[in-house]
């Protein structure tokens, strides 16, 4: 067993402190960046993981087929799904089933992205929504209607419902 030299330990300590302070001093004299939210829109990085978005296909039908893979992949167990069968008279999605109930509890969600990776139909993605600061914790449970894409034009059969 070799004894550590006290001089070497002092040198290592000062070198570590110098490295840490160099980062501080290097950033201390840079110009600060101020976001003027809410007057100006927020600039997001392309890979930002915000509030989830449920997508529709080109025909306006929901992409979610109620397969429960996103709920199974979620480590926080914050996704709740109830599936129902599609009929020819009432077609909600292109598959045999659709998610009649699709809830995400954002008080439990850790925005890991496992649900997005697990979805075989690319029905769910992360959007750029970030405003999750309500006074009531029950309003952190987002329903399917809140997460569905709104800018897709619905076909006449789906809009008549």
C-alpha positions in Angstrom: 0.0 0.0 0.0 1.4 3.3 -1.1 0.8 6.4 1.0 -0.6 9.4 -0.8 1.6 12.5 -0.7 0.0 15.5 1.1 1.6 17.8 -1.5 0.1 15.8 -4.3 -3.3 16.0 -2.7 -3.1 19.7 -2.2 -2.1 20.1 -5.9 -5.0 17.9 -7.1 -7.4 19.9 -4.9 -6.2 23.3 -6.4 -6.3 21.9 -9.9 -9.9 20.7 -9.4 -10.9 24.1 -8.0 -9.2 25.9 -10.8 -11.1 23.8 -13.4 -14.4 24.5 -11.7 -13.8 28.3 -11.3 -12.6 28.6 -14.8 -16.0 27.5 -16.0 -17.7 30.0 -13.7 -15.4 32.9 -14.8 -15.7 32.0 -18.5 -19.5 32.2 -18.4 -19.7 35.1 -15.9 -18.6 37.7 -18.5 -20.8 36.5 -21.4 -23.8 38.5 -22.4 -26.9 37.3 -20.7 -29.8 35.9 -22.8 -33.3 37.1 -21.7 -36.5 35.5 -23.0 -39.4 38.0 -23.2 -42.1 35.4 -22.5 -45.1 35.8 -23.0 -44.6 38.9 -25.2 -42.5 36.9 -27.6 -42.8 33.2 -28.5 -40.5 30.8 -26.8 -37.7 29.3 -29.0 -37.6 25.6 -28.5 -34.8 23.2 -29.5 -36.0 20.7 -32.1 -35.8 17.7 -29.7 -37.7 19.4 -26.9 -40.2 17.0 -25.1 -43.3 18.9 -24.2 -47.0 18.0 -23.8 -47.9 15.0 -25.9 -49.8 15.3 -29.2 -52.1 12.6 -30.6 -52.0 12.6 -34.4 -54.5 11.9 -37.1 -53.8 10.4 -40.5 -54.2 12.1 -43.9 -57.9 11.1 -43.9 -58.5 12.8 -40.5 -58.9 9.5 -38.6 -57.0 9.0 -35.4 -53.8 7.1 -35.7 -54.1 5.5 -32.2 -55.4 1.9 -32.6 -55.6 1.2 -28.8 -52.8 -1.3 -28.6 -51.7 -0.3 -25.1 -48.0 -0.4 -26.0 -47.4 3.2 -24.9 -49.0 2.5 -21.5 -46.9 -0.7 -21.1 -43.7 1.2 -21.9 -44.4 4.0 -19.5 -42.2 3.7 -16.4 -44.4 6.2 -14.4 -47.7 4.4 -15.2 -49.2 7.8 -16.1 -51.1 6.6 -19.3 -54.6 5.2 -19.1 -56.3 3.8 -22.2 -59.6 2.2 -22.8 -60.0 0.6 -26.3 -63.3 0.2 -28.2 -64.1 -1.6 -31.5 -64.5 0.4 -34.7 -67.6 -0.2 -36.8 -68.3 0.7 -40.4 -70.9 3.2 -39.4 -68.7 4.9 -36.7 -65.0 4.7 -37.8 -62.7 6.6 -35.5 -59.3 5.1 -36.5 -58.0 3.1 -39.5 -57.5 -0.1 -37.4 -59.9 -2.5 -35.9 -59.9 -0.7 -32.5 -59.4 2.8 -31.3 -58.7 4.5 -28.0 -62.1 5.6 -26.6 -60.3 6.9 -23.5 -56.7 8.2 -23.6 -55.5 10.0 -20.5 -52.1 11.1 -19.5 -51.5 12.2 -15.9 -48.9 14.9 -16.1 -48.4 15.0 -12.4 -46.7 11.6 -12.8 -45.2 11.9 -16.4 -41.4 12.2 -16.5 -41.3 13.1 -20.3 -39.0 10.2 -21.0 -40.3 9.5 -24.5 -40.7 5.8 -24.1 -44.4 6.1 -25.1 -43.4 7.8 -28.3 -40.8 5.1 -29.1 -43.2 2.3 -28.4 -46.0 3.5 -30.6 -46.2 1.4 -33.8 -48.4 3.8 -35.7 -46.6 7.1 -34.7 -49.9 8.2 -33.1 -48.2 10.0 -30.1 -45.3 12.4 -30.2 -44.0 15.2 -27.9 -45.2 18.6 -28.8 -43.9 22.0 -27.8 -46.4 22.7 -25.1 -44.8 23.6 -21.8 -47.4 25.4 -19.6 -48.2 22.9 -16.9 -48.7 25.0 -13.8 -52.3 24.7 -12.6 -53.8 25.5 -9.2 -55.7 22.2 -9.2 -53.7 18.9 -9.5 -56.8 17.2 -11.2 -56.4 19.5 -14.2 -53.0 17.8 -14.9 -54.8 14.8 -16.3 -55.1 15.5 -20.0 -57.8 13.8 -21.9 -57.7 12.6 -25.5 -59.6 15.6 -26.8 -57.0 18.0 -25.3 -54.1 16.2 -27.0 -55.6 15.5 -30.4 -54.2 17.5 -33.4 -56.5 20.3 -34.1 -55.1 21.7 -37.4 -56.0 18.7 -39.6 -59.1 19.1 -41.7 -61.6 16.4 -40.8 -63.4 14.5 -43.5 -67.2 15.2 -43.8 -68.2 11.9 -42.2 -66.0 12.5 -39.1 -67.0 16.2 -38.8 -70.7 15.3 -38.8 -70.4 13.3 -35.6 
